[in-house]
Amino acid sequence: MKIKPALLFVAGVAAVAVVGVGGAVLTGFPAGLQGHQYAIPACDQLPSRAQVTQAIADHARLYDQLVQAGSGVEVVAGRPCPDPDKSVVAVRVISSGEESAANDILGKATGFGVPATIETR
């Protein structure tokens, strides 16, 4: 049985929500504010770098909102795996304020249509 990419994305979003709520319950603070990265699907289930690059281009408004969240925010096709063709949207931040703003923006948006993560540089 082959799992559709959209189903994987929804499962990934649900996993992120569970991890975030669990972190908040256990520590009293959102997990994202403590520098944790978000759960993403296994490398063999990730979209190609070209698909992620296209998703960023197709969601220009979301991209603009994120980069305007702070001077250190970048939105790029990240490489979370050894396979250089597997990718995610990587929202890279340099401060906890930028991370919080990016979390807020992504929490209110419908997303890029591919897995995304917030990384502290």
C-alpha positions as CSV (number, residue, x, y, z in Angstrom):
1,M,0.0,0.0,0.0
2,K,1.5,3.3,-1.1
3,I,1.0,6.3,1.2
4,K,0.2,9.6,-0.6
5,P,2.5,12.6,0.1
6,A,-0.4,14.7,1.3
7,L,-1.2,12.1,4.0
8,L,2.4,12.1,5.1
9,F,2.4,15.9,5.4
10,V,-0.8,15.8,7.5
11,A,0.8,13.1,9.7
12,G,3.9,15.2,10.1
13,V,1.9,18.2,11.1
14,A,0.1,16.1,13.7
15,A,3.4,14.8,15.0
16,V,4.7,18.3,15.3
17,A,1.6,19.4,17.2
18,V,1.9,16.5,19.7
19,V,5.6,17.2,20.3
20,G,4.9,20.9,20.8
21,V,2.0,20.3,23.2
22,G,4.0,17.7,25.1
23,G,6.9,20.1,25.4
24,A,4.7,22.8,26.7
25,V,3.0,20.5,29.2
26,L,6.3,19.1,30.5
27,T,8.3,22.3,30.7
28,G,5.7,25.1,30.8
29,F,7.2,26.6,27.7
30,P,6.6,25.9,24.0
31,A,9.2,23.5,22.7
32,G,10.1,25.8,19.8
33,L,11.3,28.5,22.3
34,Q,13.9,26.1,23.7
35,G,15.7,25.5,20.4
36,H,14.1,22.2,19.5
37,Q,13.8,21.2,15.9
38,Y,10.5,19.9,14.5
39,A,9.8,16.3,13.6
40,I,10.0,15.7,9.9
41,P,9.2,12.5,7.8
42,A,12.0,10.0,7.2
43,C,14.5,11.0,4.5
44,D,13.1,8.5,1.9
45,Q,9.7,10.2,2.3
46,L,10.8,13.8,1.8
47,P,10.1,15.7,-1.4
48,S,12.8,16.6,-3.9
49,R,14.8,19.8,-3.6
50,A,13.1,21.0,-6.8
51,Q,9.7,20.4,-5.3
52,V,10.6,22.3,-2.2
53,T,12.1,25.2,-4.2
54,Q,8.9,25.4,-6.2
55,A,6.7,25.3,-3.1
56,I,8.6,28.3,-1.7
57,A,8.1,30.2,-4.9
58,D,4.4,29.2,-5.0
59,H,3.9,30.5,-1.5
60,A,5.5,33.9,-1.9
61,R,3.2,35.6,0.5
62,L,4.1,33.2,3.3
63,Y,7.8,33.5,2.4
64,D,7.5,37.3,2.6
65,Q,5.8,37.1,6.0
66,L,8.5,34.9,7.4
67,V,11.5,36.9,6.2
68,Q,9.9,40.1,7.5
69,A,9.7,38.5,11.0
70,G,13.3,39.5,11.6
71,S,16.6,40.5,10.0
72,G,18.1,37.1,10.6
73,V,15.3,35.0,9.1
74,E,16.0,32.9,6.0
75,V,13.7,30.6,4.2
76,V,15.5,28.0,2.1
77,A,15.3,24.5,0.7
78,G,17.2,22.8,3.6
79,R,19.0,19.4,3.4
80,P,18.1,17.4,6.5
81,C,19.4,14.1,5.0
82,P,22.6,12.8,3.4
83,D,20.7,12.5,0.0
84,P,21.2,16.0,-1.5
85,D,18.0,15.7,-3.5
86,K,15.8,15.3,-0.4
87,S,14.6,18.6,1.1
88,V,12.4,20.5,3.5
89,V,11.5,24.2,3.8
90,A,14.0,25.4,6.4
91,V,13.1,28.6,8.2
92,R,16.4,29.6,9.8
93,V,16.4,32.1,12.6
94,I,19.1,33.6,14.9
95,S,17.0,34.6,17.9
96,S,14.3,33.3,20.1
97,G,12.2,36.3,19.1
98,E,12.5,35.3,15.4
99,E,11.7,31.7,16.3
100,S,8.6,32.7,18.2
101,A,7.5,35.0,15.3
102,A,8.1,32.2,12.7
103,N,6.2,29.7,14.9
104,D,3.3,32.1,15.1
105,I,3.2,32.8,11.4
106,L,3.4,29.1,10.4
107,G,0.8,28.3,13.1
108,K,-1.7,30.6,11.4
109,A,-0.8,29.7,7.8
110,T,-1.8,26.8,5.7
111,G,1.9,26.0,5.1
112,F,4.0,25.4,2.0
113,G,2.5,22.1,1.1
114,V,5.7,20.3,1.9
115,P,7.4,19.6,5.3
116,A,8.9,22.6,7.0
117,T,11.2,23.1,10.0
118,I,12.5,26.0,12.0
119,E,16.2,25.9,12.7
120,T,18.2,28.1,15.1
121,R,21.5,29.1,13.5
